[in-house]
Amino acid sequence: MTDISEPTNLEQIKQLDFSVEWCAPGMLRQYYSIRECDVFSKVAAGEYGLKVLPERWHGLIHEAIAIKRLEPIREYSSQLKRLRDLVELLRLIHTESTFFHKQIRH
């Protein structure tokens, strides 16, 4: 894995905000659709994630919802930790969605 440095300039932080706002609720939206056979808005999917995922992910989900709502609330002091958590959350959602999908097909 490539070593990633801490995003420090405003443009990098804005790009990370966009990634958190786009990817976390977007994947949660797909996760909801796979599990519940329905479609939700990104904010509603984030709220669903708060109900079904471990508390470890709640800070990132809260932050994604805040960015989507244009609220200034931020849960992370480290941009690098936020980026790493985003990648880990996306992997978790992908893994759980694949597992769930395989279960319902058999």
N, C-alpha and C positions, 0 to 999 in steps of 0.2 A: 504494500500500500504506500502511496506517495505521501510524504510528510506535508501537511498543510499548515501554513502559518496563520496566526490570528488575524482575521479581517480587521483592519483598523481605520481605513479611510471611509468617508461618508458613502461613496459610491458602492464599495464592497458591502457595507452594512445594508444599504438599500436593496442591493441584489439579494442578499440573504433574507431580508424581510420578505421580498417578493417570493423567494423559494419556499419559505416557511408558510406564507399565506396561500400559495398556489398548491404546493405538494401535500402538506399534511391534511388539510380538509379534503383535497381532491381524492387522495387515496382512501381517507376515511369514508368518503361518499361511495366509492366503489366497494369498500368493505361492507358498508351497510347494505348496499344493493345485493351483493352476493349472499349475505346472511339472511336478509329480511325480504328479498324479492320485491323491493320497492325503491323509489328514488327520493332523495332528500336534498335540500340545499346544502351548500358547504358548511354553513354555520350550524345547521341542524345535525349534520353528520359529525361535526366537531363535538357537539353536545352529546351525541350518541357515543362517541369515543370516550368521553368523560365517564359515561355510565358503564361501559363494558371493558375498557382497558385498565390495566394496573395504574395506580396513582403515580408511578414513576414517569408516565407520559403526560400527566395533566398540565404541567407547566408549559410544555411545548404546545399543547392543544389550546390552552388558554391564550397563549401568545398569538397563535395563528388566528384565532377568532378576533382578538383585539386588533390585529393588523387589518383583517378583513373589514372590520367596523370602523377603521380609521381612528382607533383609540390609541393614546400614547403609552399604554401599559406594556411593560416588558418584564419578562420573568427571568431573563438571563443577564448576568454581568459579563460573561465570556461569550464572544461571538463564535469562537472555535467550538466550545462545548455545545452551543446551540446547533451548529452545523453538524457535529457528530451525532447529536441526539436525533436530528432530523433524519439522517441517513439510517440510523438504527431503527427508528420508528417505521420508516418506509419498508425496511427489510422485514420487520415483524409483521406488518400488515400483509405484505406479499406472502410470507411464509404461512401465516394463519389462513389467509384467503385460499391459497392453494390447497392446504390441508382440508379445509372445510369443503371446498369444491369436490375434491376427490372422495370425501366421505359421502356426500349426497349422490354422487354418480354411481356408487357401488351398493 
